[in-house]
Amino acid sequence: MLKLDDTDKRILSLLVENAELSQSEIARFLKISQPAVATRLRKLKKRGIITHQVGVNLGKTKLGFAKIDLSTNNSGKILKLFEKCPLFLNGFVTSGKHNLCLFLVSEDLASLDACMDSHIRSNPNVSDVEFSVILSSARDFVSPLKMITEKTEVSPCGGRCNKCSYHKSERCLGCPNTIYYKGALFG
């Protein structure tokens, strides 16, 4: 349970609307002292309720954004496969027919589809896949992107783009982690 009082809730509400508000501005809005705001923020951070994350507003980009719902007998194994993938935004274990939901992003939807073919649809731990392209969102969707600084020959999943039929036939830009990547975003 969060166990937040009204002042904590008001602070969170203000920060959700504008994460760059200063402690002094929050104090003015709430008519409390800046040190009181600082103390509350420190406690909320210590409890893990408030966290800071820098990300890209995906709605302001031309990136392809997809939601993949799948049925698997080993959600942990699938999540581990994607944990270092630069296209992977997040994954959720869910209830129902599809018990895992993945969010991926790429500058090229064909590359996302190739990723699904080679890593999900062909995976023996997966029995059903639903690949949906997200066209728009009701609110800004801000997510961190893993910017790559050092390129390797082998992708984090162990694949080699230079040996991949999707990459060879130019149906995939390649993994942004590799020297074979043909895109611009992570370049």
N, C-alpha and C positions, 0 to 999 in steps of 0.2 A: 504494500500500500504506500502511496506517495505521502500521505499525511501532510498536506500543505495548508497553511492558513491563508486567509484572504490576501494578505500582503504578498506572500510568496506567489500566489496565483496571479495577482496583478503585475508583479515583476515579470513573471514568465510571459504573460499576455503582451506586455509592452515589448519584450525582447523578440517574441515571435513576429510582431509587426515590424520591428526595426532592430535587428541584432547589433547595430552600431551605436545605439543609444549609450551615452556616457552614464556613469553612476550619478553624476550631478543632475543630469536631465531626468533620470528615473526618480531621484529624490524629489525634484520639483513637481513632477506629475503626481507623486504619491503623498506629497507634503510630509516627508520624513527626512531625516538627516542623511547626508552622503555616507558617513561611516556606518549607519544602520543598513543602508543598501549594500555596502561592501561586505559587511558581516553576513548578510543573508545570501548574497551571491557566492561567497566563499563556502558556506554550508551547503548550498544547492550543488555546487561543483563537487565538493567532497563526497556527497551522496550519489553523484553520477547523474543527477537529474538534469543539470545543464552541462552541455558540452559544446565546444566550438569545432566547426568543421568547414573547411574551405572547399568549395565545389563550383561546378559549372552549371548554370541555369540551362538545362537541356532544351527548354522551349525557345530559347534565343539562338539556338544553333541550327545547323542543317544536318545534325547527326540523326541516324536511324536509331530508334529506340524500340526494343522488343521485350515482350513478356512471354516467357515460355512456361507453360504449365505441363507437368509431366507426372507420370506414375512410375515409381521406382521401388525396388525392394531394398535399396540401400541409399537413402538420401545423403548420408554422411560421405559416402564414396563419390557421389556426383558433386557435392559441394567442395570436396577436397580437390577434385579435378579442375574446378574453376577458381579456386582461391587466389591464384597468382595471375590469372588471365586479365590482361589490361582492358578487355571488353566487358568484363563482369562487374556489374554495379552492386548487386546484392542477391541473396537467395533466402527463401522462406520455406520452412517445413510447414505444410498445411494439412488440414483434414479433408476428407472427401475423396472422390475418385482420383483426382490429381493430388498427390501428396508432397509435391515440391514445386515451387514457383521461382523462376530465375528472371532477373532483369539484366539485359545486355545492351550495349550501345556500340555503334560503329558508324563510320562515315559512309558506309556502303552496305545496304541491306543484303545484297548477294553474299557478302562475306559472313554476315550473321547466319544466313541460311546454310552456307558451307560449313560453318562451325557446328551448327545443329546436326547436319548430316554426318559429319565425321566424328563428333564426340557424344551426341545424344541419341539420335535415331538409330545408330548402329551399335549402341551400347547394350550388352546383354542384361544389364541391371534395369533397363528402361523398357516398359511395356506399352506406353502410350504417350504421345507428345502433341501438344497444341501450341503452335507458334503464332503469336499475334503481334502485329506491328502497332505501336501506339501512335495514333495520329495527332492527338492533342491532350492537354490536361486542364483540369478546372483551375488549378493553382500552379504557380511556379514550381518546378521540380528541380531541385538543386542536388547534385550528386558529385562526389569526388571522381576525378578521372586519374588513372595512373599514368602519368607522363613518363616516358621512357628516356633515360639518358644514355644507357649503355646497351648496345645491340649484341645479340649472340646468334649463333647458327641454329641453335635448338630453342624452341619455344618453351614456356613454363610447363606446358602439358606434356612435353617430351617429343612433340612432333617436329618434323623438318619440312618447312614450306617448299624447299626446292625439290622435294620428292612427292609433294601433294598434288593429286590430279586437279583439284579445284584451282590451286595457285597456278599450275602449269597452263591450264586452259583459260586463265584470266577471269575466272568466276569468283575469285577471292583476292583481296589485297594482300593477304598474308598476315601473320601475327605481328603486331606492332613491336614486339620484343625482339624480332629477328632482323637480320641484315637483308632479308628478302622482302620486307614490307614495302609496298608500292604506294601507300597512301600519303597524305599530307599532314593529317592531324597530329599524329604521334611522331612524325618524321624528325 
